[in-house]
Amino acid sequence: MGIHYDYKSTRGEKAMKKEAKRKARIEERRARKSNESSSSNETKMHDIDKPITLEDLTNPDKD
C-alpha cells in the first residue's frame, strides 16, 4: 500500500524533473548545432583572381 501512496505523492515532482531534463537536452542540442553552423561559415574561400593549382587542391594545410 505504501508504494502507491508514494507514487501519487511524488508524481508531479517526477514529471517536472523529467520535463526540465528534456528541455536542458534540447537546449544543449541547439547550442551544439549553432556552434557547428558558425564554424562552417568561417571556411576560407579561394581567391577568384588566382588560378587554382594542383597544390591548392591536394594540400589542405596550406593557408
ZADO-1210 file (C-alpha; in nm, 4 decimals, padded with zeros to 6 digits):
<atoms>
<atom x="00.0000" y="00.0000" z="00.0000" code="MET" pos="1"/>
<atom x="00.2896" y="00.2363" z="00.0747" code="GLY" pos="2"/>
<atom x="00.4236" y="00.2150" z="-00.2809" code="ILE" pos="3"/>
<atom x="00.1052" y="00.3546" z="-00.4320" code="HIS" pos="4"/>
<atom x="00.0877" y="00.6374" z="-00.1827" code="TYR" pos="5"/>
<atom x="00.4497" y="00.7276" z="-00.2540" code="ASP" pos="6"/>
<atom x="00.3940" y="00.7174" z="-00.6316" code="TYR" pos="7"/>
<atom x="00.0968" y="00.9533" z="-00.6239" code="LYS" pos="8"/>
<atom x="00.2602" y="01.1941" z="-00.3829" code="SER" pos="9"/>
<atom x="00.5765" y="01.2317" z="-00.5931" code="THR" pos="10"/>
<atom x="00.4239" y="01.2044" z="-00.9402" code="ARG" pos="11"/>
<atom x="00.4149" y="01.5805" z="-01.0035" code="GLY" pos="12"/>
<atom x="00.7698" y="01.6319" z="-00.8851" code="GLU" pos="13"/>
<atom x="00.8989" y="01.3498" z="-01.1056" code="LYS" pos="14"/>
<atom x="00.7133" y="01.4916" z="-01.4054" code="ALA" pos="15"/>
<atom x="00.8661" y="01.8361" z="-01.3500" code="MET" pos="16"/>
<atom x="01.2179" y="01.6880" z="-01.3237" code="LYS" pos="17"/>
<atom x="01.1645" y="01.4891" z="-01.6412" code="LYS" pos="18"/>
<atom x="01.0407" y="01.7983" z="-01.8280" code="GLU" pos="19"/>
<atom x="01.3379" y="02.0059" z="-01.7070" code="ALA" pos="20"/>
<atom x="01.5792" y="01.7329" z="-01.8159" code="LYS" pos="21"/>
<atom x="01.4175" y="01.7183" z="-02.1597" code="ARG" pos="22"/>
<atom x="01.4360" y="02.0987" z="-02.2025" code="LYS" pos="23"/>
<atom x="01.8016" y="02.1027" z="-02.0956" code="ALA" pos="24"/>
<atom x="01.8823" y="01.8331" z="-02.3510" code="ARG" pos="25"/>
<atom x="01.7059" y="02.0306" z="-02.6265" code="ILE" pos="26"/>
<atom x="01.8945" y="02.3499" z="-02.5337" code="GLU" pos="27"/>
<atom x="02.2230" y="02.1595" z="-02.5388" code="GLU" pos="28"/>
<atom x="02.1481" y="02.0311" z="-02.8882" code="ARG" pos="29"/>
<atom x="02.0586" y="02.3814" z="-03.0076" code="ARG" pos="30"/>
<atom x="02.3814" y="02.5230" z="-02.8666" code="ALA" pos="31"/>
<atom x="02.5881" y="02.2453" z="-03.0236" code="ARG" pos="32"/>
<atom x="02.4150" y="02.2904" z="-03.3583" code="LYS" pos="33"/>
<atom x="02.4667" y="02.6689" z="-03.3568" code="SER" pos="34"/>
<atom x="02.8375" y="02.6190" z="-03.2785" code="ASN" pos="35"/>
<atom x="02.8758" y="02.3756" z="-03.5685" code="GLU" pos="36"/>
<atom x="02.6990" y="02.6070" z="-03.8120" code="SER" pos="37"/>
<atom x="02.9056" y="02.9101" z="-03.7090" code="SER" pos="38"/>
<atom x="03.2313" y="02.7203" z="-03.7619" code="SER" pos="39"/>
<atom x="03.1217" y="02.6147" z="-04.1108" code="SER" pos="40"/>
<atom x="03.0638" y="02.9816" z="-04.2019" code="ASN" pos="41"/>
<atom x="03.4285" y="03.0561" z="-04.1276" code="GLU" pos="42"/>
<atom x="03.5640" y="02.8457" z="-04.4146" code="THR" pos="43"/>
<atom x="03.8010" y="03.0473" z="-04.6270" code="LYS" pos="44"/>
<atom x="03.7169" y="03.0914" z="-04.9932" code="MET" pos="45"/>
<atom x="03.9723" y="03.0641" z="-05.2706" code="HIS" pos="46"/>
<atom x="04.0833" y="03.3925" z="-05.4252" code="ASP" pos="47"/>
<atom x="03.8919" y="03.4431" z="-05.7519" code="ILE" pos="48"/>
<atom x="04.1750" y="03.6283" z="-05.9261" code="ASP" pos="49"/>
<atom x="04.4262" y="03.3496" z="-05.8601" code="LYS" pos="50"/>
<atom x="04.4186" y="03.0306" z="-06.0744" code="PRO" pos="51"/>
<atom x="04.3510" y="02.7022" z="-05.8942" code="ILE" pos="52"/>
<atom x="04.6582" y="02.4793" z="-05.8922" code="THR" pos="53"/>
<atom x="04.7078" y="02.1157" z="-05.8045" code="LEU" pos="54"/>
<atom x="04.8798" y="02.2265" z="-05.4819" code="GLU" pos="55"/>
<atom x="04.5640" y="02.4145" z="-05.3780" code="ASP" pos="56"/>
<atom x="04.3509" y="02.1045" z="-05.4270" code="LEU" pos="57"/>
<atom x="04.5793" y="01.8470" z="-05.2673" code="THR" pos="58"/>
<atom x="04.7293" y="02.0308" z="-04.9671" code="ASN" pos="59"/>
<atom x="04.4563" y="02.1006" z="-04.7077" code="PRO" pos="60"/>
<atom x="04.7014" y="02.2563" z="-04.4585" code="ASP" pos="61"/>
<atom x="04.8083" y="02.5355" z="-04.6896" code="LYS" pos="62"/>
<atom x="04.6968" y="02.8793" z="-04.5705" code="ASP" pos="63"/>
</atoms>
